[in-house]
């Protein structure tokens, strides 16, 4: 049985960190850093028979803005529609229904997010960023 939960106490932090440490967007993220990101975010775990198989988190103020991050389903469970279940749970979460602007970054999953109304930035020329590579 597949379930999605926002209960942070159910999250398997070592499982999440083990996946994230090897992906391009989070390479090298330590377990302490993963814990900090979880503590500071609204999180979703997806489970198959109580065993975690995926994760995503949202950084938000619950009214104006939400940024989706660290979305994944582990390899052996991909291709079964579980990412749709996870993103649908996120987008229909009652606590996030007042958010007006949703953003995310992806290199390869545009097809997934487009199903939930995500599009390219309407005005990318207005966006700015600052990246700090190391301290």
GURO-825237 format. One record per residue: residue in one letter; chain; x negated, y negated, z negated of N, C-alpha, C, O in turn. Coordinates in steps of 0.02 Angstrom, whole numbers, plus 50000, padded with zeros to 5 digits. Layout:
<rs>
(r A,A,(X,Y,Z),(X,Y,Z),(X,Y,Z),(X,Y,Z))
...
</rs>
This chain:
<rs>
(r X,A,(49958,50059,50000),(50000,50000,50000),(49956,49938,50000),(49908,49934,49962))
(r X,A,(49973,49890,50042),(49935,49827,50047),(49970,49773,50006),(50031,49762,50013))
(r X,A,(49932,49740,49963),(49958,49685,49923),(49910,49626,49927),(49851,49634,49939))
(r X,A,(49938,49566,49916),(49898,49505,49912),(49912,49474,49845),(49970,49471,49823))
(r X,A,(49860,49450,49812),(49868,49420,49746),(49826,49357,49740),(49773,49351,49770))
(r X,A,(49852,49309,49701),(49814,49249,49685),(49786,49252,49614),(49759,49202,49589))
(r X,A,(49792,49308,49583),(49766,49319,49515),(49690,49326,49519),(49664,49377,49542))
(r X,A,(49654,49276,49496),(49581,49277,49499),(49550,49333,49457),(49495,49355,49471))
(r X,A,(49585,49355,49406),(49558,49409,49363),(49554,49475,49401),(49517,49520,49380))
(r X,A,(49590,49482,49456),(49588,49543,49496),(49531,49543,49547),(49514,49595,49574))
(r X,A,(49502,49484,49560),(49450,49479,49611),(49388,49518,49591),(49366,49516,49533))
(r X,A,(49360,49554,49638),(49298,49592,49628),(49240,49548,49652),(49222,49549,49711))
(r X,A,(49212,49510,49607),(49161,49460,49624),(49100,49492,49657),(49077,49465,49708))
(r X,A,(49072,49547,49631),(49016,49578,49667),(49034,49600,49738),(48993,49594,49783))
(r X,A,(49094,49625,49748),(49117,49644,49815),(49118,49583,49861),(49094,49587,49918))
(r X,A,(49145,49528,49837),(49149,49466,49877),(49079,49442,49893),(49064,49426,49951))
(r X,A,(49036,49438,49844),(48968,49414,49855),(48930,49459,49902),(48891,49435,49944))
(r X,A,(48939,49524,49896),(48904,49571,49939),(48922,49561,50012),(48880,49567,50056))
(r X,A,(48985,49545,50025),(49006,49531,50094),(48978,49464,50117),(48949,49459,50170))
(r X,A,(48988,49412,50076),(48970,49344,50097),(48895,49334,50106),(48875,49294,50148))
(r X,A,(48854,49369,50069),(48782,49357,50072),(48752,49372,50141),(48698,49349,50157))
(r X,A,(48789,49411,50182),(48763,49431,50247),(48798,49399,50307),(48779,49412,50364))
(r X,A,(48848,49357,50295),(48884,49326,50352),(48855,49257,50366),(48829,49223,50322))
(r X,A,(48861,49236,50429),(48828,49175,50451),(48849,49113,50412),(48807,49068,50403))
(r X,A,(48910,49109,50389),(48931,49047,50356),(48913,49045,50282),(48918,48991,50251))
(r X,A,(48892,49100,50253),(48878,49101,50181),(48814,49140,50165),(48804,49160,50108))
(r X,A,(48772,49149,50214),(48711,49190,50205),(48672,49168,50144),(48656,49109,50135))
(r X,A,(48656,49217,50103),(48614,49203,50044),(48650,49177,49984),(48619,49164,49933))
(r X,A,(48716,49169,49987),(48753,49143,49929),(48746,49191,49871),(48759,49251,49877))
(r X,A,(48725,49166,49814),(48714,49207,49755),(48780,49223,49720),(48832,49192,49734))
(r X,A,(48778,49271,49675),(48839,49288,49638),(48862,49230,49594),(48922,49220,49586))
(r X,A,(48815,49192,49566),(48833,49133,49526),(48867,49080,49570),(48915,49048,49548))
(r X,A,(48842,49071,49631),(48873,49023,49677),(48942,49047,49697),(48988,49006,49702))
(r X,A,(48949,49111,49710),(49015,49138,49727),(49064,49127,49669),(49121,49106,49680))
(r X,A,(49042,49139,49608),(49085,49128,49550),(49105,49055,49545),(49163,49040,49532))
(r X,A,(49059,49009,49556),(49075,48938,49554),(49126,48919,49607),(49172,48881,49593))
(r X,A,(49118,48946,49668),(49167,48929,49721),(49236,48956,49703),(49286,48924,49717))
(r X,A,(49238,49014,49674),(49303,49044,49654),(49335,49003,49598),(49395,48989,49599))
(r X,A,(49294,48983,49549),(49320,48943,49494),(49350,48877,49518),(49395,48850,49486))
(r X,A,(49324,48851,49573),(49345,48785,49598),(49395,48789,49655),(49409,48738,49687))
(r X,A,(49423,48847,49669),(49468,48856,49726),(49531,48894,49708),(49534,48927,49656))
(r X,A,(49580,48889,49752),(49640,48931,49748),(49624,48992,49790),(49612,48986,49850))
(r X,A,(49624,49051,49760),(49598,49111,49793),(49651,49164,49806),(49701,49169,49770))
(r X,A,(49638,49202,49858),(49682,49258,49877),(49639,49320,49887),(49590,49319,49923))
(r X,A,(49659,49374,49854),(49628,49438,49867),(49679,49482,49901),(49738,49479,49886))
(r X,A,(49656,49523,49948),(49700,49572,49980),(49675,49641,49962),(49615,49655,49963))
(r X,A,(49722,49685,49945),(49705,49749,49915),(49741,49806,49951),(49799,49800,49970))
(r X,A,(49706,49861,49959),(49735,49923,49984),(49733,49972,49926),(49680,49993,49903))
(r X,A,(49792,49990,49902),(49797,50035,49843),(49753,50011,49786),(49715,50049,49757))
(r X,A,(49758,49946,49770),(49723,49914,49714),(49648,49902,49726),(49615,49872,49684))
(r X,A,(49621,49924,49783),(49550,49913,49798),(49545,49853,49845),(49577,49850,49897))
(r X,A,(49503,49804,49826),(49497,49743,49865),(49466,49758,49933),(49414,49791,49938))
(r X,A,(49498,49731,49986),(49473,49740,50055),(49462,49674,50091),(49437,49674,50147))
(r X,A,(49479,49619,50058),(49469,49554,50090),(49481,49498,50041),(49497,49508,49983))
(r X,A,(49472,49437,50067),(49472,49378,50024),(49480,49315,50066),(49461,49315,50125))
(r X,A,(49507,49264,50036),(49502,49196,50063),(49514,49147,50006),(49542,49165,49954))
(r X,A,(49491,49086,50017),(49501,49035,49966),(49518,48969,49998),(49502,48957,50056))
(r X,A,(49552,48927,49959),(49575,48862,49983),(49551,48809,49933),(49563,48815,49873))
(r X,A,(49518,48759,49959),(49500,48700,49919),(49555,48649,49932),(49567,48631,49990))
(r X,A,(49588,48626,49880),(49647,48584,49892),(49662,48536,49834),(49640,48546,49777))
(r X,A,(49700,48484,49850),(49729,48441,49799),(49803,48455,49792),(49837,48421,49753))
(r X,A,(49829,48504,49829),(49898,48529,49827),(49950,48481,49856),(50009,48497,49855))
(r X,A,(49929,48424,49883),(49976,48377,49912),(49954,48354,49981),(49991,48361,50029))
(r X,A,(49895,48327,49985),(49872,48295,50047),(49830,48342,50090),(49838,48344,50151))
(r X,A,(49784,48379,50060),(49733,48412,50099),(49716,48482,50073),(49717,48495,50012))
(r X,A,(49702,48527,50119),(49679,48595,50102),(49627,48616,50153),(49636,48606,50213))
(r X,A,(49574,48647,50129),(49521,48672,50173),(49513,48747,50160),(49501,48768,50103))
(r X,A,(49521,48787,50212),(49518,48860,50207),(49446,48883,50216),(49412,48861,50262))
(r X,A,(49424,48928,50172),(49355,48951,50175),(49349,49025,50158),(49394,49055,50128))
(r X,A,(49294,49054,50179),(49273,49122,50159),(49326,49176,50173),(49336,49220,50132))
(r X,A,(49358,49171,50231),(49409,49220,50249),(49374,49282,50277),(49334,49278,50323))
(r X,A,(49391,49341,50249),(49364,49403,50277),(49406,49463,50258),(49439,49465,50207))
(r X,A,(49402,49512,50302),(49426,49580,50290),(49365,49624,50304),(49331,49614,50354))
(r X,A,(49350,49672,50260),(49291,49715,50272),(49300,49756,50335),(49356,49772,50356))
(r X,A,(49244,49773,50366),(49243,49806,50431),(49290,49865,50437),(49327,49870,50486))
(r X,A,(49289,49910,50389),(49328,49972,50396),(49404,49960,50393),(49442,50007,50406))
(r X,A,(49425,49899,50377),(49497,49884,50375),(49518,49832,50428),(49575,49809,50428))
(r X,A,(49472,49814,50472),(49489,49767,50525),(49530,49801,50580),(49528,49862,50588))
(r X,A,(49567,49761,50616),(49607,49787,50671),(49673,49818,50649),(49706,49851,50690))
(r X,A,(49693,49808,50587),(49755,49838,50561),(49807,49785,50544),(49859,49800,50516))
(r X,A,(49792,49721,50560),(49839,49668,50546),(49833,49638,50476),(49874,49597,50457))
(r X,A,(49783,49659,50439),(49776,49635,50370),(49758,49561,50366),(49777,49527,50318))
(r X,A,(49720,49536,50414),(49705,49465,50413),(49768,49423,50423),(49775,49370,50393))
(r X,A,(49815,49447,50463),(49879,49413,50471),(49917,49412,50405),(49947,49361,50387))
(r X,A,(49916,49467,50370),(49950,49471,50305),(49918,49422,50256),(49953,49386,50220))
(r X,A,(49852,49419,50255),(49815,49375,50209),(49829,49301,50225),(49845,49263,50180))
(r X,A,(49823,49282,50288),(49834,49212,50307),(49908,49193,50297),(49922,49137,50276))
(r X,A,(49953,49238,50312),(50024,49224,50301),(50038,49212,50227),(50075,49166,50209))
(r X,A,(50008,49252,50183),(50016,49242,50111),(49991,49174,50090),(50022,49140,50049))
(r X,A,(49934,49154,50118),(49906,49088,50103),(49952,49032,50126),(49966,48985,50089))
(r X,A,(49976,49037,50188),(50016,48984,50218),(50086,48980,50188),(50119,48928,50193))
(r X,A,(50110,49034,50158),(50177,49033,50128),(50175,49028,50051),(50228,49029,50019))
(r X,A,(50116,49023,50023),(50108,49017,49951),(50147,48955,49926),(50134,48899,49948))
(r X,A,(50195,48965,49880),(50236,48908,49857),(50196,48849,49831),(50215,48792,49841))
(r X,A,(50140,48861,49797),(50101,48806,49769),(50067,48764,49822),(50042,48709,49808))
(r X,A,(50065,48788,49884),(50031,48752,49938),(50080,48722,49989),(50059,48698,50042))
(r X,A,(50144,48724,49975),(50194,48703,50024),(50197,48627,50035),(50227,48605,50084))
(r X,A,(50168,48588,49991),(50170,48515,50000),(50109,48488,50037),(50107,48429,50053))
(r X,A,(50060,48530,50050),(49999,48509,50084),(50016,48486,50155),(50051,48521,50192))
(r X,A,(49991,48427,50173),(50006,48398,50238),(49952,48410,50290),(49968,48416,50350))
(r X,A,(49890,48414,50269),(49835,48424,50316),(49795,48486,50296),(49770,48491,50240))
(r X,A,(49791,48533,50342),(49752,48594,50332),(49693,48593,50380),(49702,48574,50439))
(r X,A,(49634,48612,50357),(49576,48616,50401),(49538,48680,50387),(49544,48710,50333))
(r X,A,(49499,48700,50436),(49453,48756,50428),(49402,48752,50484),(49410,48714,50532))
(r X,A,(49350,48792,50478),(49300,48798,50531),(49293,48872,50547),(49291,48914,50502))
(r X,A,(49289,48887,50612),(49280,48956,50633),(49240,48957,50698),(49247,48913,50740))
(r X,A,(49199,49007,50706),(49162,49017,50768),(49196,49068,50813),(49185,49069,50873))
(r X,A,(49237,49112,50783),(49261,49169,50822),(49332,49192,50807),(49352,49244,50832))
(r X,A,(49370,49156,50767),(49437,49180,50749),(49492,49130,50767),(49544,49128,50734))
(r X,A,(49480,49090,50818),(49531,49041,50838),(49598,49074,50851),(49650,49047,50831))
(r X,A,(49597,49132,50884),(49658,49169,50901),(49701,49183,50839),(49762,49182,50843))
(r X,A,(49669,49197,50783),(49705,49212,50721),(49739,49150,50694),(49798,49150,50680))
(r X,A,(49701,49096,50687),(49727,49036,50655),(49778,49000,50700),(49823,48966,50674))
(r X,A,(49771,49006,50765),(49821,48976,50810),(49890,49004,50798),(49940,48969,50808))
(r X,A,(49895,49066,50777),(49959,49098,50761),(49994,49063,50703),(50055,49071,50694))
(r X,A,(49957,49025,50663),(49984,48991,50606),(49985,48915,50616),(49993,48877,50568))
(r X,A,(49978,48893,50678),(49985,48823,50695),(49921,48782,50694),(49924,48721,50705))
(r X,A,(49864,48813,50682),(49801,48776,50684),(49782,48761,50756),(49792,48803,50800))
(r X,A,(49755,48702,50767),(49731,48680,50833),(49664,48646,50825),(49640,48634,50770))
(r X,A,(49634,48630,50882),(49573,48589,50881),(49590,48521,50851),(49648,48499,50853))
(r X,A,(49540,48488,50823),(49551,48422,50793),(49581,48374,50845),(49558,48370,50901))
(r X,A,(49632,48337,50824),(49663,48288,50868),(49615,48230,50881),(49614,48201,50936))
(r X,A,(49576,48212,50831),(49529,48155,50837),(49462,48174,50806),(49444,48148,50753))
(r X,A,(49424,48217,50840),(49360,48238,50811),(49311,48180,50803),(49266,48183,50762))
(r X,A,(49320,48127,50841),(49276,48069,50836),(49283,48034,50769),(49240,47994,50750))
(r X,A,(49336,48047,50733),(49346,48017,50667),(49313,48057,50611),(49305,48033,50555))
(r X,A,(49294,48119,50626),(49267,48163,50575),(49192,48152,50567),(49156,48140,50616))
(r X,A,(49169,48156,50506),(49098,48151,50490),(49080,48206,50441),(49123,48234,50408))
(r X,A,(49016,48220,50437),(48993,48269,50388),(48923,48252,50365),(48886,48215,50399))
(r X,A,(48906,48278,50309),(48838,48273,50282),(48818,48343,50261),(48853,48374,50221))
(r X,A,(48764,48367,50287),(48740,48435,50270),(48674,48429,50234),(48627,48398,50258))
(r X,A,(48671,48460,50176),(48609,48462,50136),(48583,48533,50142),(48615,48580,50119))
(r X,A,(48525,48541,50172),(48499,48607,50186),(48465,48640,50126),(48469,48701,50118))
(r X,A,(48432,48602,50084),(48402,48630,50023),(48385,48576,49975),(48379,48517,49993))
(r X,A,(48376,48596,49913),(48358,48548,49860),(48296,48572,49825),(48272,48539,49779))
</rs>
